[in-house]
């Protein structure tokens, strides 16, 4: 996919990513292109950067520019750009003149690993073609390599990560740029927002709910996706410190006992329990993606999903614990519980 001839034509002029290692606010605001801006992760980053209009011009990429979420971002100062990760020309138009790209890809829309990988590679190619100075990507470990089972929604992101590193090595070889591509990889833990969406507690009987996570005695690294916005802002304040780095994020590590106890403290009119489901139970569930999610939890149990709480709190000292998050998001969880009735 990557266009080698583009480098060979005139690498000294075409390739400028290594020149972006130092930013000065006096140069004016940097243009940040945010993919997935109408979703949870991209939206959190766009909203945070929009708070500093003297530092950042935020360009939000969407296929639905007339949607409510896109309109809300525009009202706060974002430039809304129509583009599709499957269409290279639209990506190059969206990234023209940009300094920074935040990229997240979405497996669950089509549930197709190969399509997600191709779309991610398209965005990386377009960013380099347009001379983007810093790429921040929501990546992952290679779960299949670690546990021997497919986990498509994480393995796809691992493949895109690998491509970024391959291109970096290619840049060094062809251009002689010893810094390669300026990229930063974020690896996120379990999102607390899952507790009012895909992993919301399900009703067993009147006022009794099960929190069905197959932890089997292990602990789960967690954080709120909303707090990733501040982490990206911290990275952009000192980008050179994070070039070429993989940042493994987590705010805290929780046992099932911690999770259930916290739910019970915040909802005294309900009872929450741990049904003690296992990986092999989740593998047998009949909803689409159950085997992928079971593999994700098996990966979490493996001890190979290493996350850095100290680094995460350095990047965002105000990141919410589960207890604080549940206090601030009680209404959303309450609504999800009503839907579970």
Residue frames as qw, qx, qy, qz and C-alpha x, y, z in Angstrom:
[[0.000, 0.882, 0.471, 0.000, 0.00, 0.00, 0.00],
 [0.307, -0.806, 0.050, 0.504, 2.79, 2.40, 0.83],
 [0.616, 0.780, 0.062, 0.092, 4.07, 4.44, -2.10],
 [0.731, -0.347, 0.173, 0.562, 7.84, 3.98, -2.22],
 [0.484, 0.457, 0.313, 0.677, 8.12, 6.07, -5.38],
 [0.154, -0.940, -0.207, -0.225, 6.78, 9.05, -3.47],
 [0.606, -0.711, 0.160, 0.318, 9.90, 9.03, -1.26],
 [0.710, -0.037, 0.389, 0.585, 12.30, 8.45, -4.11],
 [0.354, 0.796, 0.319, 0.373, 11.08, 11.43, -6.14],
 [0.176, 0.643, -0.224, 0.711, 12.31, 14.09, -3.75],
 [0.632, -0.452, -0.591, 0.216, 12.59, 12.93, -0.14],
 [0.346, -0.088, -0.292, 0.887, 14.23, 16.12, 1.09],
 [0.230, -0.132, -0.104, -0.959, 11.18, 18.14, 0.08],
 [0.608, -0.287, -0.548, -0.498, 8.36, 15.64, 0.41],
 [0.708, -0.367, -0.576, 0.178, 9.22, 14.17, 3.78],
 [0.009, 0.624, -0.226, 0.748, 8.96, 16.68, 6.57],
 [0.738, -0.557, -0.341, -0.172, 7.78, 14.65, 9.57],
 [0.739, -0.186, -0.300, 0.573, 11.19, 14.74, 11.26],
 [0.202, 0.369, -0.043, 0.906, 11.10, 18.54, 11.12],
 [0.461, -0.616, -0.263, -0.582, 8.15, 18.67, 13.51],
 [0.672, -0.199, -0.616, 0.360, 10.00, 17.68, 16.66],
 [0.252, -0.287, -0.389, 0.839, 9.73, 21.10, 18.23],
 [0.007, -0.722, -0.562, -0.405, 6.66, 23.28, 18.41],
 [0.188, -0.114, -0.286, 0.933, 6.36, 26.85, 19.52],
 [0.123, 0.693, 0.668, -0.244, 2.99, 28.35, 20.42],
 [0.017, 0.673, -0.072, -0.736, 4.18, 31.63, 18.89],
 [0.095, -0.087, 0.768, 0.627, 4.03, 29.91, 15.50],
 [0.568, -0.006, -0.176, -0.804, 0.24, 29.92, 15.81],
 [0.775, -0.095, 0.475, -0.405, -2.21, 27.13, 16.49],
 [0.063, -0.243, 0.920, 0.300, -1.43, 23.67, 15.16],
 [0.711, 0.088, -0.240, -0.655, -4.01, 21.89, 13.06],
 [0.280, -0.159, 0.926, -0.197, -5.09, 18.58, 14.56],
 [0.615, 0.035, -0.506, -0.604, -7.15, 16.16, 12.49],
 [0.398, -0.155, 0.783, -0.451, -9.25, 13.87, 14.67],
 [0.471, -0.026, -0.758, -0.450, -10.73, 10.68, 13.28],
 [0.423, -0.375, -0.817, 0.108, -13.67, 9.10, 15.06],
 [0.043, 0.153, -0.272, 0.949, -14.63, 12.52, 16.38],
 [0.596, -0.275, -0.130, -0.743, -18.33, 11.69, 16.68],
 [0.800, -0.185, -0.571, 0.021, -17.53, 8.55, 18.69],
 [0.671, -0.724, -0.136, 0.090, -16.50, 8.20, 22.32],
 [0.733, -0.296, 0.100, 0.604, -12.71, 8.28, 21.94],
 [0.385, 0.337, 0.279, 0.813, -12.27, 10.75, 19.10],
 [0.210, -0.815, -0.342, -0.418, -15.01, 12.92, 20.57],
 [0.644, -0.699, -0.137, 0.280, -13.22, 13.10, 23.94],
 [0.604, -0.147, 0.183, 0.762, -10.03, 14.23, 22.25],
 [0.177, 0.548, 0.382, 0.722, -11.73, 16.75, 19.98],
 [0.364, -0.852, -0.320, -0.197, -13.67, 18.30, 22.88],
 [0.657, -0.590, -0.041, 0.467, -10.53, 18.64, 24.99],
 [0.508, 0.006, 0.270, 0.818, -8.43, 20.26, 22.26],
 [0.040, 0.702, 0.441, 0.557, -11.25, 22.63, 21.37],
 [0.463, -0.819, -0.274, 0.197, -10.83, 24.15, 24.83],
 [0.452, -0.586, 0.220, 0.636, -7.52, 25.68, 23.68],
 [0.603, 0.741, 0.292, 0.056, -8.25, 27.50, 20.41],
 [0.057, 0.932, -0.339, -0.117, -5.02, 29.49, 20.61],
 [0.395, -0.476, 0.772, 0.148, -3.04, 26.23, 20.53],
 [0.331, 0.077, 0.911, 0.234, -5.11, 24.01, 18.24],
 [0.552, 0.239, -0.224, -0.767, -7.31, 24.19, 15.21],
 [0.471, -0.011, 0.867, -0.161, -9.40, 21.04, 15.42],
 [0.494, 0.260, -0.507, -0.657, -10.52, 19.41, 12.20],
 [0.588, -0.033, 0.726, -0.355, -13.06, 16.64, 12.84],
 [0.249, 0.193, -0.788, -0.528, -13.42, 13.91, 10.24],
 [0.521, 0.197, 0.700, -0.448, -16.80, 12.29, 9.78],
 [0.085, 0.181, 0.813, 0.546, -18.95, 10.70, 7.12],
 [0.141, -0.718, -0.669, -0.133, -22.04, 12.35, 8.61],
 [0.261, 0.117, -0.149, 0.947, -21.35, 16.07, 8.81],
 [0.367, -0.429, -0.234, -0.792, -25.04, 16.88, 9.28],
 [0.629, -0.363, -0.681, 0.091, -25.37, 14.69, 12.38],
 [0.435, -0.870, -0.148, -0.178, -26.08, 16.12, 15.82],
 [0.763, -0.486, 0.067, 0.421, -22.66, 15.26, 17.26],
 [0.557, 0.249, 0.242, 0.754, -20.88, 16.90, 14.34],
 [0.040, -0.806, -0.252, -0.535, -23.02, 20.02, 14.75],
 [0.610, -0.784, -0.088, 0.074, -22.16, 20.20, 18.44],
 [0.727, -0.220, 0.161, 0.630, -18.44, 20.02, 17.66],
 [0.344, 0.516, 0.301, 0.725, -18.83, 22.73, 15.03],
 [0.287, -0.882, -0.239, -0.286, -20.61, 24.95, 17.54],
 [0.661, -0.697, 0.086, 0.265, -17.52, 24.67, 19.76],
 [0.000, 0.853, -0.381, -0.356, -15.19, 25.70, 16.96],
 [0.603, -0.134, 0.726, 0.300, -14.33, 22.51, 15.10],
 [0.405, 0.451, -0.460, -0.649, -14.01, 22.40, 11.33],
 [0.777, 0.095, 0.586, -0.211, -16.09, 19.44, 10.15],
 [0.216, 0.508, -0.668, -0.499, -14.66, 17.55, 7.19],
 [0.921, 0.163, 0.160, -0.315, -16.36, 14.80, 5.22],
 [0.269, 0.563, -0.771, -0.124, -13.99, 11.91, 4.57],
 [0.966, -0.086, 0.022, -0.243, -14.03, 8.13, 4.48],
 [0.465, -0.589, 0.647, 0.132, -11.17, 5.89, 5.59],
 [0.746, 0.200, 0.613, 0.164, -11.92, 3.76, 2.56],
 [0.512, 0.803, 0.221, 0.212, -11.37, 6.65, 0.13],
 [0.678, -0.165, -0.011, 0.716, -7.76, 7.81, -0.14],
 [0.221, 0.471, 0.214, 0.827, -8.47, 11.06, -1.97],
 [0.407, -0.788, -0.260, -0.381, -10.92, 12.20, 0.69],
 [0.763, -0.522, -0.141, 0.354, -8.31, 11.43, 3.36],
 [0.556, 0.087, 0.087, 0.822, -5.64, 13.49, 1.63],
 [0.058, -0.659, -0.251, -0.707, -8.08, 16.39, 1.38],
 [0.618, -0.738, -0.246, -0.117, -8.93, 16.07, 5.10],
 [0.773, -0.439, -0.009, 0.457, -5.23, 15.96, 6.09],
 [0.505, 0.588, 0.096, 0.625, -3.96, 18.71, 3.78],
 [0.047, 0.693, -0.190, 0.694, -1.96, 21.24, 5.80],
 [0.764, -0.605, -0.115, -0.191, -2.42, 19.34, 9.08],
 [0.032, 0.697, -0.642, 0.317, 0.28, 19.13, 11.75],
 [0.244, -0.193, 0.878, -0.363, -1.09, 16.28, 13.86],
 [0.648, -0.086, -0.534, -0.537, -3.37, 13.32, 13.24],
 [0.430, -0.180, 0.766, -0.442, -5.21, 11.36, 15.91],
 [0.563, 0.129, -0.654, -0.489, -6.35, 8.07, 14.42],
 [0.469, -0.061, 0.803, -0.363, -8.71, 5.51, 15.86],
 [0.379, 0.074, -0.733, -0.560, -10.28, 2.78, 13.74],
 [0.627, -0.067, 0.394, -0.669, -13.58, 1.04, 14.37],
 [0.019, 0.108, -0.978, -0.177, -13.95, -2.73, 14.06],
 [0.259, 0.303, 0.835, -0.380, -17.48, -3.14, 15.34],
 [0.431, 0.472, -0.028, -0.769, -19.17, -1.16, 12.58],
 [0.698, 0.386, -0.443, -0.409, -18.54, -3.85, 9.97],
 [0.816, -0.346, 0.453, -0.098, -16.96, -6.57, 12.15],
 [0.866, 0.465, -0.001, 0.181, -14.31, -7.08, 9.51],
 [0.637, -0.591, 0.189, 0.458, -10.67, -7.16, 10.59],
 [0.594, 0.149, 0.419, 0.671, -9.21, -6.88, 7.09],
 [0.139, 0.804, 0.355, 0.456, -11.32, -3.82, 6.23],
 [0.420, -0.900, -0.050, 0.105, -10.34, -2.11, 9.47],
 [0.673, -0.359, 0.298, 0.574, -6.65, -2.71, 8.77],
 [0.459, 0.424, 0.440, 0.644, -6.88, -1.39, 5.21],
 [0.071, -0.919, -0.274, -0.276, -8.67, 1.74, 6.41],
 [0.558, -0.772, 0.085, 0.291, -5.99, 2.35, 9.03],
 [0.646, -0.100, 0.393, 0.647, -3.23, 1.91, 6.48],
 [0.289, 0.713, 0.411, 0.489, -4.99, 4.32, 4.14],
 [0.257, -0.958, -0.111, -0.059, -4.94, 6.99, 6.86],
 [0.649, -0.548, 0.260, 0.459, -1.26, 6.42, 7.67],
 [0.573, 0.241, 0.455, 0.637, -0.32, 6.67, 3.98],
 [0.112, 0.846, 0.343, 0.392, -2.37, 9.83, 3.54],
 [0.443, -0.881, -0.013, 0.167, -0.82, 11.42, 6.63],
 [0.629, -0.342, 0.365, 0.594, 2.69, 10.82, 5.34],
 [0.427, 0.505, 0.495, 0.564, 1.74, 11.97, 1.85],
 [0.055, -0.908, -0.260, -0.325, 0.47, 15.22, 3.37],
 [0.389, 0.452, -0.404, 0.694, 3.50, 15.75, 5.60],
 [0.630, -0.702, -0.145, -0.297, 1.69, 15.38, 8.92],
 [0.164, 0.675, -0.584, 0.421, 4.27, 15.93, 11.66],
 [0.183, -0.220, 0.830, -0.478, 2.91, 13.72, 14.43],
 [0.642, -0.157, -0.596, -0.456, 0.65, 10.66, 14.30],
 [0.323, -0.220, 0.729, -0.562, -1.11, 9.48, 17.46],
 [0.590, 0.004, -0.672, -0.447, -2.78, 6.10, 17.08],
 [0.709, -0.298, 0.392, -0.505, -5.09, 4.05, 19.28],
 [0.502, 0.381, -0.762, -0.150, -3.30, 0.72, 19.04],
 [0.878, -0.320, 0.170, -0.312, -3.11, -2.67, 20.74],
 [0.349, -0.428, 0.828, 0.093, -0.98, -5.69, 21.46],
 [0.547, 0.190, -0.682, -0.446, -1.21, -8.68, 19.10],
 [0.698, -0.268, 0.432, -0.505, -3.60, -10.83, 21.11],
 [0.955, 0.218, -0.123, -0.162, -3.46, -13.82, 18.77],
 [0.548, 0.523, -0.565, 0.328, 0.32, -13.98, 19.10],
 [0.179, -0.467, 0.616, -0.608, 0.05, -13.84, 22.91],
 [0.607, -0.089, 0.618, -0.492, -2.81, -16.28, 23.65],
 [0.153, -0.061, 0.925, 0.341, -3.15, -18.15, 20.34],
 [0.231, 0.607, 0.756, -0.074, -6.75, -17.02, 19.74],
 [0.181, 0.469, 0.366, 0.783, -8.17, -14.45, 17.35],
 [0.102, -0.695, -0.459, 0.543, -9.28, -11.16, 18.87],
 [0.468, 0.547, 0.432, 0.542, -10.15, -9.28, 15.71],
 [0.037, -0.957, -0.196, -0.210, -10.94, -5.86, 17.19],
 [0.464, -0.808, 0.280, 0.229, -7.52, -5.73, 18.91],
 [0.720, -0.074, 0.506, 0.469, -5.42, -7.70, 16.42],
 [0.444, 0.757, 0.334, 0.344, -6.49, -5.29, 13.66],
 [0.130, -0.985, 0.097, -0.062, -5.06, -2.36, 15.63],
 [0.682, -0.495, 0.437, 0.315, -1.89, -4.33, 16.27],
 [0.694, 0.338, 0.456, 0.443, -1.49, -4.81, 12.51],
 [0.216, 0.925, 0.132, 0.284, -1.80, -1.05, 11.95],
 [0.474, -0.827, 0.276, 0.124, 0.77, -0.43, 14.69],
 [0.765, -0.151, 0.480, 0.403, 3.14, -2.85, 12.96],
 [0.539, 0.660, 0.336, 0.402, 2.67, -1.00, 9.68],
 [0.087, -0.990, 0.060, -0.090, 3.56, 2.32, 11.31],
 [0.593, -0.635, 0.436, 0.238, 6.81, 0.81, 12.60],
 [0.746, 0.207, 0.487, 0.404, 7.58, -0.75, 9.21],
 [0.345, 0.861, 0.196, 0.319, 7.11, 2.60, 7.51],
 [0.339, -0.913, 0.217, 0.070, 9.31, 4.25, 10.13],
 [0.706, -0.323, 0.505, 0.377, 12.13, 1.82, 9.32],
 [0.613, 0.522, 0.442, 0.395, 11.60, 2.43, 5.62],
 [0.068, 0.989, 0.049, 0.118, 11.84, 6.18, 6.11],
 [0.509, -0.737, 0.380, 0.232, 15.14, 5.79, 7.94],
 [0.717, -0.020, 0.564, 0.409, 16.53, 3.60, 5.14],
 [0.493, 0.620, 0.453, 0.408, 15.33, 5.67, 2.18],
 [0.037, 0.949, 0.108, 0.295, 15.58, 9.18, 3.52],
 [0.560, 0.227, -0.439, 0.665, 18.34, 8.86, 6.07],
 [0.357, -0.629, 0.085, -0.686, 16.11, 10.50, 8.67],
 [0.311, 0.153, -0.858, 0.379, 17.30, 8.97, 11.94],
 [0.325, 0.015, 0.542, -0.775, 14.09, 9.89, 13.80],
 [0.036, 0.280, 0.928, 0.243, 11.77, 8.17, 11.33],
 [0.262, -0.605, -0.489, -0.570, 8.08, 8.95, 11.70],
 [0.108, -0.198, 0.516, -0.826, 6.97, 11.02, 14.66],
 [0.622, -0.324, -0.555, -0.448, 4.34, 8.72, 16.13],
 [0.229, -0.257, 0.706, -0.619, 2.88, 7.90, 19.52],
 [0.501, -0.202, -0.789, -0.291, 0.89, 4.75, 20.24],
 [0.456, -0.298, 0.431, -0.720, -1.82, 4.70, 22.92],
 [0.439, -0.121, -0.884, -0.109, -2.92, 1.35, 24.32],
 [0.456, -0.383, 0.142, -0.791, -6.08, 1.73, 26.34],
 [0.094, -0.008, 0.944, -0.316, -7.57, -0.51, 29.03],
 [0.052, -0.542, -0.833, -0.092, -11.21, -1.51, 29.56],
 [0.066, -0.361, -0.096, -0.925, -13.38, 1.59, 29.16],
 [0.112, 0.217, 0.704, -0.666, -15.60, 2.50, 32.10],
 [0.471, 0.241, -0.118, -0.840, -18.17, 3.66, 29.54],
 [0.374, 0.021, -0.887, -0.271, -18.73, -0.03, 28.78],
 [0.027, -0.221, -0.844, 0.487, -20.75, -0.16, 32.00],
 [0.424, 0.485, 0.359, -0.675, -23.59, 1.77, 30.37],
 [0.549, 0.487, -0.417, -0.537, -23.22, 0.13, 26.96],
 [0.694, 0.229, -0.651, -0.205, -22.02, -3.31, 25.91],
 [0.475, -0.018, -0.802, 0.361, -21.19, -4.51, 29.44],
 [0.405, -0.410, 0.158, -0.802, -24.03, -2.85, 31.32],
 [0.233, -0.067, 0.886, -0.395, -25.30, -4.95, 34.24],
 [0.438, -0.151, -0.651, -0.601, -28.16, -7.21, 33.21],
 [0.580, -0.304, 0.270, -0.706, -31.27, -7.81, 35.25],
 [0.155, 0.059, -0.983, 0.075, -31.70, -11.15, 37.02],
 [0.219, -0.621, -0.753, -0.011, -34.92, -10.30, 38.86],
 [0.123, -0.921, -0.238, -0.282, -36.55, -7.26, 40.40],
 [0.227, -0.934, 0.239, -0.137, -33.82, -4.82, 41.56],
 [0.734, -0.421, 0.481, 0.230, -31.09, -7.49, 41.22],
 [0.580, 0.775, -0.219, -0.124, -28.43, -7.16, 38.51],
 [0.894, -0.160, 0.228, 0.350, -25.42, -9.19, 37.41],
 [0.108, 0.873, -0.391, -0.272, -22.12, -7.58, 36.42],
 [0.959, 0.124, 0.251, 0.050, -20.99, -10.20, 33.93],
 [0.285, 0.821, -0.494, -0.022, -17.24, -9.89, 33.39],
 [0.984, -0.040, -0.158, 0.078, -15.15, -13.09, 33.10],
 [0.023, 0.841, -0.477, 0.254, -12.26, -12.07, 35.32],
 [0.931, -0.072, -0.352, 0.055, -11.94, -15.41, 37.16],
 [0.738, -0.559, -0.110, 0.362, -10.01, -13.93, 40.06],
 [0.548, 0.150, 0.115, 0.815, -7.83, -11.56, 38.02],
 [0.040, -0.693, -0.252, 0.675, -7.95, -7.77, 38.06],
 [0.466, 0.661, 0.474, 0.347, -9.07, -5.46, 35.27],
 [0.285, -0.222, 0.042, 0.932, -7.29, -2.25, 34.24],
 [0.151, 0.775, 0.608, 0.089, -9.82, 0.52, 33.61],
 [0.160, -0.281, -0.050, 0.945, -10.19, 4.18, 32.78],
 [0.396, 0.734, 0.412, -0.367, -12.77, 6.58, 31.41],
 [0.597, 0.402, 0.412, 0.560, -12.38, 7.22, 27.70],
 [0.029, 0.968, 0.184, 0.167, -13.20, 10.87, 28.40],
 [0.506, -0.791, 0.221, 0.264, -9.90, 11.17, 30.29],
 [0.747, 0.116, 0.375, 0.536, -7.89, 10.26, 27.19],
 [0.272, 0.890, 0.197, 0.307, -8.55, 13.79, 25.92],
 [0.318, -0.920, 0.230, -0.004, -6.35, 15.31, 28.64],
 [0.781, -0.285, 0.441, 0.339, -3.70, 12.66, 28.03],
 [0.624, 0.512, 0.347, 0.478, -3.47, 13.63, 24.36],
 [0.019, 0.973, 0.017, 0.230, -3.30, 17.31, 25.35],
 [0.590, -0.717, 0.333, 0.164, -0.39, 16.48, 27.69],
 [0.782, 0.067, 0.437, 0.439, 1.41, 14.62, 24.92],
 [0.441, 0.734, 0.275, 0.436, 1.00, 17.55, 22.55],
 [0.248, -0.965, 0.091, -0.004, 2.42, 19.98, 25.11],
 [0.298, -0.681, 0.645, 0.178, 5.74, 18.05, 25.04],
 [0.896, 0.350, -0.056, -0.268, 5.56, 15.95, 21.88],
 [0.447, 0.612, -0.646, 0.083, 9.25, 15.13, 21.59],
 [0.352, -0.383, 0.759, -0.393, 9.11, 13.21, 24.86],
 [0.718, 0.137, 0.586, -0.348, 6.59, 10.82, 23.34],
 [0.592, 0.573, -0.419, -0.380, 7.83, 10.33, 19.77],
 [0.523, 0.318, -0.789, -0.039, 8.27, 6.65, 19.03],
 [0.161, -0.171, 0.799, -0.554, 6.72, 5.70, 22.38],
 [0.497, -0.342, -0.721, -0.341, 3.97, 3.23, 23.20],
 [0.216, -0.286, 0.465, -0.810, 1.94, 4.46, 26.19],
 [0.419, -0.261, -0.866, -0.077, 0.11, 1.73, 28.11],
 [0.225, -0.367, 0.149, -0.890, -2.69, 3.49, 29.96],
 [0.521, -0.462, -0.717, -0.041, -4.75, 2.68, 33.04],
 [0.247, -0.675, 0.163, -0.676, -6.12, 4.68, 35.95],
 [0.490, -0.400, 0.650, -0.420, -6.57, 1.73, 38.31],
 [0.397, 0.106, -0.893, -0.185, -6.82, -2.04, 38.47],
 [0.601, -0.208, 0.280, -0.719, -10.03, -3.55, 39.88],
 [0.060, 0.013, 0.997, -0.044, -11.18, -6.96, 41.03],
 [0.319, -0.438, -0.685, -0.486, -14.75, -8.14, 40.54],
 [0.408, -0.572, -0.600, 0.383, -15.27, -7.59, 44.26],
 [0.181, -0.306, -0.045, 0.934, -14.16, -3.94, 43.85],
 [0.142, -0.136, -0.526, -0.827, -16.50, -3.45, 40.89],
 [0.403, -0.503, -0.732, -0.221, -19.57, -5.03, 42.48],
 [0.384, -0.518, -0.490, 0.586, -19.01, -3.25, 45.81],
 [0.094, -0.182, 0.095, 0.974, -18.75, 0.11, 44.03],
 [0.282, -0.312, -0.618, -0.665, -22.00, -0.47, 42.16],
 [0.459, -0.543, -0.700, 0.067, -23.73, -1.41, 45.41],
 [0.308, -0.390, -0.312, 0.810, -22.49, 1.73, 47.18],
 [0.043, 0.117, -0.230, -0.965, -23.82, 4.02, 44.45],
 [0.524, -0.179, -0.494, -0.670, -27.16, 2.27, 43.89],
 [0.143, -0.125, 0.817, -0.544, -28.55, 1.45, 47.31],
 [0.693, 0.192, 0.240, -0.652, -31.97, 0.71, 45.82],
 [0.854, 0.357, -0.318, -0.207, -30.52, -2.17, 43.79],
 [0.741, -0.452, 0.489, 0.082, -28.41, -5.24, 44.41],
 [0.558, 0.669, -0.465, -0.159, -25.44, -6.07, 42.15],
 [0.860, -0.301, 0.411, 0.003, -23.81, -9.49, 42.07],
 [0.095, 0.583, -0.738, -0.325, -20.93, -11.30, 40.41],
 [0.924, 0.132, 0.032, -0.358, -22.28, -14.27, 38.42],
 [0.503, -0.505, 0.676, 0.188, -18.73, -15.63, 38.16],
 [0.840, 0.525, 0.068, -0.117, -18.86, -16.29, 34.44],
 [0.656, -0.369, 0.491, 0.439, -15.78, -17.82, 32.82],
 [0.087, 0.489, -0.544, -0.677, -14.02, -17.30, 29.52],
 [0.036, 0.059, 0.947, 0.314, -15.45, -20.57, 28.21],
 [0.199, 0.617, 0.685, -0.333, -18.95, -19.38, 29.14],
 [0.185, 0.729, -0.043, -0.658, -18.55, -16.15, 27.18],
 [0.036, -0.293, 0.779, 0.553, -17.22, -18.07, 24.17],
 [0.094, 0.314, 0.936, 0.125, -20.56, -19.89, 24.01],
 [0.225, 0.587, 0.356, -0.691, -22.70, -16.75, 24.12],
 [0.519, 0.472, 0.660, 0.269, -24.75, -16.29, 20.95],
 [0.176, 0.935, 0.119, -0.285, -24.34, -12.57, 20.33],
 [0.706, 0.627, -0.056, 0.326, -22.05, -11.35, 17.49],
 [0.213, 0.748, -0.409, 0.477, -18.49, -10.83, 18.66],
 [0.780, -0.581, 0.109, -0.206, -18.75, -12.98, 21.79],
 [0.934, -0.006, -0.016, 0.357, -15.66, -15.02, 20.89],
 [0.410, 0.605, -0.135, 0.669, -13.66, -11.84, 20.25],
 [0.359, -0.740, 0.177, -0.541, -14.68, -10.42, 23.61],
 [0.930, -0.366, 0.043, 0.004, -13.90, -13.70, 25.35],
 [0.800, 0.254, -0.088, 0.537, -10.42, -13.61, 23.78],
 [0.069, 0.746, -0.149, 0.645, -10.02, -10.02, 24.98],
 [0.642, -0.659, 0.189, -0.345, -10.71, -11.05, 28.58],
 [0.968, -0.093, 0.008, 0.232, -8.42, -14.06, 28.25],
 [0.533, 0.533, -0.140, 0.642, -5.72, -11.63, 27.13],
 [0.280, -0.758, 0.182, -0.560, -6.48, -9.42, 30.15],
 [0.873, -0.457, 0.119, -0.124, -6.12, -12.48, 32.38],
 [0.892, 0.291, -0.166, 0.303, -2.82, -13.51, 30.76],
 [0.568, -0.679, 0.037, 0.464, -0.76, -10.86, 32.54],
 [0.555, 0.119, 0.375, 0.733, 0.55, -9.62, 29.17],
 [0.061, 0.819, 0.351, 0.450, -1.72, -6.56, 29.06],
 [0.529, -0.309, -0.311, 0.726, 0.75, -4.46, 31.02],
 [0.030, 0.861, 0.287, 0.420, -0.54, -0.97, 31.84],
 [0.458, 0.084, -0.330, 0.821, 1.19, 1.95, 33.57],
 [0.259, -0.824, -0.504, 0.022, -0.97, 3.65, 36.20],
 [0.434, -0.597, -0.037, 0.674, 1.82, 5.99, 37.29],
 [0.246, 0.005, 0.462, 0.852, 2.38, 7.27, 33.73],
 [0.069, -0.614, -0.671, -0.410, -1.36, 7.66, 33.16],
 [0.344, -0.828, -0.382, 0.225, -1.75, 9.77, 36.30],
 [0.405, -0.386, 0.166, 0.812, 1.26, 11.85, 35.30],
 [0.120, 0.202, 0.572, 0.786, -0.36, 12.61, 31.96],
 [0.384, -0.531, -0.356, -0.666, -3.75, 13.24, 33.54],
 [0.113, 0.120, -0.730, 0.663, -3.61, 13.83, 37.31],
 [0.468, 0.054, 0.321, -0.822, -7.39, 14.34, 37.41],
 [0.466, 0.032, -0.778, -0.420, -8.35, 11.09, 35.68],
 [0.688, -0.324, 0.125, -0.638, -11.39, 9.53, 37.32],
 [0.146, -0.148, 0.961, -0.185, -11.34, 6.41, 39.43],
 [0.238, -0.324, -0.850, -0.341, -14.26, 4.02, 38.95],
 [0.193, -0.561, -0.659, 0.463, -15.84, 5.34, 42.14],
 [0.018, 0.500, 0.030, -0.865, -15.70, 8.96, 40.95],
 [0.137, 0.047, -0.678, -0.721, -16.71, 8.03, 37.44],
 [0.192, -0.432, -0.876, -0.100, -19.80, 6.19, 38.68],
 [0.101, -0.602, -0.458, 0.647, -20.73, 9.18, 40.81],
 [0.080, 0.461, -0.205, -0.859, -20.47, 11.52, 37.82],
 [0.315, 0.118, -0.703, -0.626, -22.15, 9.15, 35.37],
 [0.272, 0.150, 0.849, -0.427, -24.88, 7.76, 37.57],
 [0.557, 0.466, 0.170, -0.666, -27.64, 9.08, 35.29],
 [0.499, 0.459, -0.607, -0.414, -26.21, 7.30, 32.23],
 [0.112, 0.122, -0.978, 0.123, -25.84, 4.03, 34.12],
 [0.379, 0.262, 0.629, -0.625, -29.34, 4.46, 35.58],
 [0.605, 0.465, -0.143, -0.630, -30.77, 4.86, 32.08],
 [0.402, 0.345, -0.824, -0.200, -28.91, 1.73, 30.91],
 [0.097, 0.022, 0.923, -0.371, -30.33, -0.22, 33.86],
 [0.535, 0.365, 0.349, -0.678, -33.83, 0.88, 32.98],
 [0.582, 0.461, -0.463, -0.484, -33.27, -0.32, 29.43],
 [0.185, 0.251, -0.949, 0.049, -32.18, -3.68, 30.83],
 [0.461, 0.075, 0.639, -0.611, -35.61, -4.18, 32.44]]
